[in-house]
Amino acid sequence: NSLLDVRDINHKYIVVGGIIMTGRMESNLKTEQSIKKLLLDMPEYVSEYYYWLTAQNTLPKTCLCYIRIIRNYLLWIDSDDLKIFSESLKYPSEYLASKARKKIYDPKNDIEELVETSVSIRKTTYYALKSFYDFLENAGIISKNPIKQIKAPAGKDRVSHPDITEDNLNDVLLAIKCGVGGTKQQAYNLPWIERDLSMLGVLIYTGMRESELCEINIDDIRINEDGKAILAILGKGHTEHEYDISQIMPTLTKWMEKREKLMKDYGGKEGDALFISNRRQRICVNAVYNIVKKYTKAALGVEYSPHKIRSAFCNIVYRETGDIKLTCNAVGHVEVSTTMRYLPEDKEAKYKAASIIGAKITL
């Protein structure tokens, strides 16, 4: 009786309790099922922690990430006695210290090396532990909260790759059209050129997250009264976003025609996902990540992530408009400060400031 198996007779969309599932609802349902599987062999208070997270409107994927971290943490402690580890200040600090480095095998020298993990991984681990201990304290399960004695990891990951420019993005799209790799790889990619071109087109033209791209359904695209092609999605934080995709609609139309043929040739059931994998299922975030890496590597010589394309979107829009609020709204950020982190440092600002002060102040 899996909820994911309840479909209408034409297999066009998922129905649960009489409700037609959107791409995001379908994705969230799968995530929640993964969480519940993890909770089966975990203490009851971890389940209570999960429901505490959901009561605070924490996104399902964040919940899954935190539950996985807590599971690994409890396995590391190897104790079911809450009192033992909750009243010890050393466990969270030691665990965070153990996650600050990871072992990498060097096959050339046949040795294992310790390298620093990324700042983002250390921060995610810290905030998962913090929320877990905050829950235990608020619920009265523990009397002391050791995480209060620990500061959040500082700094940010340094990225040596240059920012992506408009010319770079055009080169990536050209690489898709021309094909990459050897003869066999190009033959394998041939049926999926329209899909890859459409996916990169949506990412470039809208700046949306790759997770949102995966959740798009065909019915999310409509033509409004002005004749514009509109893509409506439910984004992060359950906020609605509408994008004008008129410029890339011809490419999307070609892909939808190709998609229908691929589904029929494969003998697969007609689904609702706009972008599908070679198994004719809704494409996943990892697949999108690998596709973007493949084409950026071929076109630019460097592997970039979909998030880097989102950053490029912010840079281009802000550079052309000079309007940070417009850029913030366009990319779907809640706070302008978040958008500012996507923009490169203005290296000329200090020189301009010195010139302005120099013209007014005499030493």
MARDREN-485794 format. One record per residue (C-alpha): residue in three letters; x, y, z. Coordinates in steps of 0.25 Angstrom, whole numbers, plus 5000, padded with zeros to 4 digits. Layout:
! MARDREN-485794
ALAXYZ
...
//
This chain:
! MARDREN-485794
ASN500050005000
SER501150104997
LEU500650244995
LEU501550254983
ASP500750144976
VAL499450214976
ARG499250274962
ASP498050314953
ILE497650214942
ASN498550284932
HIS499750284941
LYS499850434938
TYR500050484953
ILE500150434967
VAL498850444975
VAL498850434990
GLY497550444998
GLY496950514986
ILE498050614985
ILE498850624972
MET500350624976
THR501250734971
GLY502750704968
ARG503150764981
MET502050684989
GLU502550554982
SER503950584986
ASN503650615000
LEU502850485002
LYS504050404997
THR504950485007
GLU503950455018
GLN503950315015
SER505450305015
ILE505450375029
LYS504450275035
LYS505350165030
LEU506550225037
LEU505650245050
LEU505250095051
ASP506550055058
MET506850185066
PRO506350215080
GLU504950275082
TYR505550415086
VAL506150425072
SER504750405066
GLU504250515075
TYR505350605071
TYR504950585056
TYR503450625059
TRP504050745067
LEU504750785054
THR503550775045
ALA502750855055
GLN503750965053
ASN503450955038
THR504850905035
LEU504950855021
PRO504950705019
LYS506250695012
THR506850775024
CYS506150675033
LEU506750555026
CYS508150615026
TYR508050645041
ILE507550505045
ARG508650445037
ILE509650525045
ILE509050495058
ARG508950345055
ASN510450345052
TYR510750425065
LEU509950325073
LEU510750215067
TRP512050285069
ILE511650305084
ASP511150155085
SER510350175097
ASP508850175099
ASP508950245113
LEU508550385110
LYS509050435124
ILE510450385121
PHE510650465108
SER509750585110
GLU510450625123
SER511850605117
LEU512450735110
LYS513450655103
TYR512550575093
PRO512050685084
SER513450755083
GLU514150615081
TYR513150575070
LEU513250715063
ALA514750705064
SER514750565058
LYS513950615046
ALA514850735043
ARG515750635036
LYS515550515027
LYS516450405021
ILE516750405007
TYR517450285001
ASP518650314992
PRO518850194982
LYS520150254976
ASN520850244990
ASP519950144996
ILE519650225008
GLU518450295015
GLU518550445017
LEU517750535026
VAL517150655019
GLU516250765024
THR514750745022
SER514050865016
VAL513550975025
SER512050955020
ILE512150805025
ARG512650845038
LYS511550955040
THR510450855036
THR510950755046
TYR511050865057
TYR509650915054
ALA509050775054
LEU509650745067
LYS509250885073
SER507750865069
PHE507750725074
TYR508350765088
ASP507350885088
PHE506250785086
LEU506750695097
GLU506850815107
ASN505450875103
ALA504850745105
GLY505450725119
ILE506150605114
ILE507550655119
SER507850755129
LYS509150815123
ASN509350855108
PRO510850835105
ILE510650895091
LYS510551035097
GLN512051025101
ILE512451015086
LYS512551115076
ALA512051095062
PRO513151075051
ALA513651205045
GLY514051235031
LYS513651195018
ASP514051095007
ARG515051154998
VAL514751134983
SER515951154973
HIS515151144961
PRO514751274954
ASP513351324953
ILE512551274941
THR512351384931
GLU511251404920
ASP512251354909
ASN512551224918
LEU511051194919
ASN510951204904
ASP512151114902
VAL511451014911
LEU510151014903
LEU510951004890
ALA511650874896
ILE510350814898
LYS509950844884
CYS511250794878
GLY511350674887
VAL512450634897
GLY513350514898
GLY513750404889
THR512850334878
LYS512150234888
GLN511850344898
GLN511250434888
ALA510450324882
TYR509950304897
ASN509650444899
LEU508950474886
PRO507550444890
TRP507750534902
ILE508250654896
GLU506950724896
ARG506750694911
ASP508150734915
LEU507950864907
SER506650894913
MET507150864927
LEU508350954926
GLY507451064919
VAL506551064931
LEU507651074941
ILE508351184933
TYR507051264930
THR506451254944
GLY507551234954
MET506751124961
ARG507251024970
GLU507550884964
SER506550824974
GLU505450914969
LEU505850874955
CYS505650724958
GLU504250754964
ILE503650824952
ASN502450754946
ILE501950774931
ASP500750834937
ASP501550944944
ILE501751014930
ARG500551094925
ILE500251204915
ASN499751334921
GLU498751434915
ASP499951514910
GLY500451394902
LYS501651374911
ALA502151234915
ILE502051234930
LEU502751134939
ALA502151124953
ILE502851054964
LEU502851034980
GLY504251074984
LYS504951064997
GLY504251105009
HIS502851075002
THR502951204995
GLU502351214981
HIS503151264969
GLU502751294955
TYR503751304943
ASP503551354929
ILE504251244921
SER503751294907
GLN505151304901
ILE505451154904
MET504051104902
PRO504451054887
THR505550974893
LEU504650914904
THR503550884894
LYS504550804886
TRP504950734899
MET503550694903
GLU503250644889
LYS504550554890
ARG504150514904
GLU502850464900
LYS503550374889
LEU504550324899
MET503550284909
LYS502750204898
ASP503950144892
TYR504350094906
GLY503050044909
GLY502950134922
LYS501750194928
GLU501450334925
GLY501850414937
ASP501750554941
ALA503250594943
LEU503750694932
PHE505150644933
ILE505450494934
SER506650394935
ASN507050294925
ARG506150194934
ARG504950284930
GLN504850334945
ARG504850474951
ILE506250514950
CYS507050534963
VAL507950644968
ASN509150554967
ALA508850534952
VAL508750684949
TYR510050704957
ASN510750604948
ILE510150654935
VAL510550804939
LYS511950754943
LYS512150674930
TYR511750794920
THR512550904928
LYS513750814928
ALA513650794913
ALA513450944910
LEU514251014921
GLY515250904926
VAL514750914940
GLU513550844947
TYR512550934952
SER511350904960
PRO509850954957
HIS510051044969
LYS511151114962
ILE510151144950
ARG509251204961
SER510351294965
ALA510651334951
PHE509151374949
CYS509251464961
ASN510551524956
ILE510051554942
VAL508651614947
TYR509351704958
ARG510451744948
GLU509451784938
THR508451854947
GLY509251894959
ASP507951864967
ILE508251774979
LYS506751764983
LEU506351724968
THR507451614968
CYS507051564982
ASN505551554977
ALA505951494964
VAL506751384970
GLY505751354981
HIS506551394993
VAL505751445006
GLU506951535010
VAL507851625002
SER508951585011
THR508851445005
THR508951494991
MET510151584994
ARG510951454997
TYR510751404983
LEU511351534977
PRO512951554975
GLU513651654984
ASP513751784977
LYS515251804977
GLU515051944971
ALA514251994983
LYS515352024992
TYR516052104981
LYS514852184978
ALA514652214993
ALA516052254995
SER515952354983
ILE514652414989
ILE515252435002
GLY516552484996
ALA515752594989
LYS515152645002
ILE516152625012
THR517552685013
LEU518652615021
//
